[in-house]
Amino acid sequence: MVTIRVEGLCARLGRRAVLHDIDATLAPGALIGIIGPNGAGKSTLVRAMLGLINTTRGRVTIDGRAIATLPPRERARAIAYLPQGQTLHWPLSVERLVALGRLPHLGPMSRIGAADHDAIGAAMARTDVAHLAGRIATELSGGERARVMLARALAVGAPGLAVDEPLAALDPGHQIDVMQMLAREAQVGGLVIAVLHDLSMAARYCDRLLLLDRGTLVADGAPDAVLTQDRLRAVYGITSRIDLTATPPLVAPLDRWTAASDHGE
Ligand SMILES: Nc1ncnc2c1ncn2[C@@H]1O[C@H](COP(=O)(O)OP(=O)(O)OP(=O)(O)O)[C@@H](O)[C@H]1O
């Protein structure tokens, strides 16, 4: 089990202040969605939680230890990370690519063993890529590649999992598979953090949502507390239809908000 604590976190990228005074404790056993418009700072927050960028103020701890002091391999074993829209440069087979997820567990001279093979096989089965094992990863479709990269993250077998836009490029069936898989990871005690743009999926599967707007955490709570029409209008600039009591819950963006929207014009 792993807990991430973010206290008064501020971050700059280049000359731009990107995160402003973020406070949140992310405890195990929950699927936590990070939502917000393009450029709001979602990926930056995830990267800051993993110690992958320098922060200007505040601190991040993993199980009470400052992230900046954790050796990279230890951090990688604690929280597996699927970055947004990775490009592949090397023509590796799918199986070898997924096997890279085991690197944080291997010493410089050690070889992959039975436990590693089990983790690789299980990760490929869970992301429905076992049938692609022998294919060259650079020759896959966008959605197939996305699932292979997710398999690599799962193969780590870490108690924490941070995935940045895991649904991008996936067909509806595989989107549901991935969200169900993330929810199951959380149910068995994992800390699962997912950057999402699909608000219906976020409402349906996440236990908690963090809503970012221009680098500020403007809402943090259960989906029904966070996803309101007023908030979506203020943050995304849209009108929406929201029915969180439906099965499954629905959040449908309708239109760009304008002053006329409030008068039904
Ligand atoms: N290397 C960089 N130098 C300067 N600014 C950057 C850099 N990388 C990102 N930014 C800016 O930081 C802000 C936050 O970016 P971030 O990628 O965290 O947003 P996001 O919420 O994940 O967006 P998206 O939904 O588009 O993926 C944006 O305004 C972006 O333009």
The ligand as a MOL file (V3000), in Angstrom:
LIG
                    3D

  0  0  0     0  0            999 V3000
M  V30 BEGIN CTAB
M  V30 COUNTS 31 33 0 0 0
M  V30 BEGIN ATOM
M  V30 1 N 8.2020 22.4740 -20.8010 0
M  V30 2 C 7.3050 23.4160 -20.5650 0
M  V30 3 N 7.6700 24.7250 -20.4690 0
M  V30 4 C 6.7810 25.7050 -20.2100 0
M  V30 5 N 5.4530 25.4610 -20.0200 0
M  V30 6 C 5.0290 24.1820 -20.1070 0
M  V30 7 C 5.9280 23.1010 -20.3850 0
M  V30 8 N 5.2130 21.9540 -20.4110 0
M  V30 9 C 3.9310 22.2970 -20.1640 0
M  V30 10 N 3.8210 23.6340 -19.9910 0
M  V30 11 C 2.6010 24.3950 -19.6760 0
M  V30 12 O 2.1740 23.9960 -18.3870 0
M  V30 13 C 0.7480 24.0310 -18.3230 0
M  V30 14 C 0.2530 22.7110 -17.7660 0
M  V30 15 O 0.5730 21.6780 -18.6680 0
M  V30 16 P 0.0830 20.1860 -18.4020 0
M  V30 17 O 0.6850 19.3290 -19.4700 0
M  V30 18 O 0.3320 19.8320 -17.0030 0
M  V30 19 O -1.4850 20.3500 -18.6430 0
M  V30 20 P -2.6280 19.2380 -18.7010 0
M  V30 21 O -3.6970 19.6870 -17.7720 0
M  V30 22 O -2.0610 17.8950 -18.4920 0
M  V30 23 O -3.1310 19.4350 -20.1950 0
M  V30 24 P -3.7220 18.4360 -21.3260 0
M  V30 25 O -5.1310 18.1210 -20.9320 0
M  V30 26 O -3.6820 19.2880 -22.5520 0
M  V30 27 O -2.8250 17.2410 -21.4130 0
M  V30 28 C 0.2710 24.3480 -19.7230 0
M  V30 29 O -0.0730 25.7200 -19.7580 0
M  V30 30 C 1.4520 24.0700 -20.5920 0
M  V30 31 O 1.4460 24.9160 -21.7340 0
M  V30 END ATOM
M  V30 BEGIN BOND
M  V30 1 1 1 2
M  V30 2 1 2 3
M  V30 3 2 2 7
M  V30 4 2 3 4
M  V30 5 1 4 5
M  V30 6 2 5 6
M  V30 7 1 6 7
M  V30 8 1 6 10
M  V30 9 1 7 8
M  V30 10 2 8 9
M  V30 11 1 9 10
M  V30 12 1 10 11
M  V30 13 1 11 12
M  V30 14 1 11 30
M  V30 15 1 12 13
M  V30 16 1 13 14
M  V30 17 1 13 28
M  V30 18 1 14 15
M  V30 19 1 15 16
M  V30 20 2 16 17
M  V30 21 1 16 18
M  V30 22 1 16 19
M  V30 23 1 19 20
M  V30 24 2 20 21
M  V30 25 1 20 22
M  V30 26 1 20 23
M  V30 27 1 23 24
M  V30 28 2 24 25
M  V30 29 1 24 26
M  V30 30 1 24 27
M  V30 31 1 28 29
M  V30 32 1 28 30
M  V30 33 1 30 31
M  V30 END BOND
M  V30 END CTAB
M  END
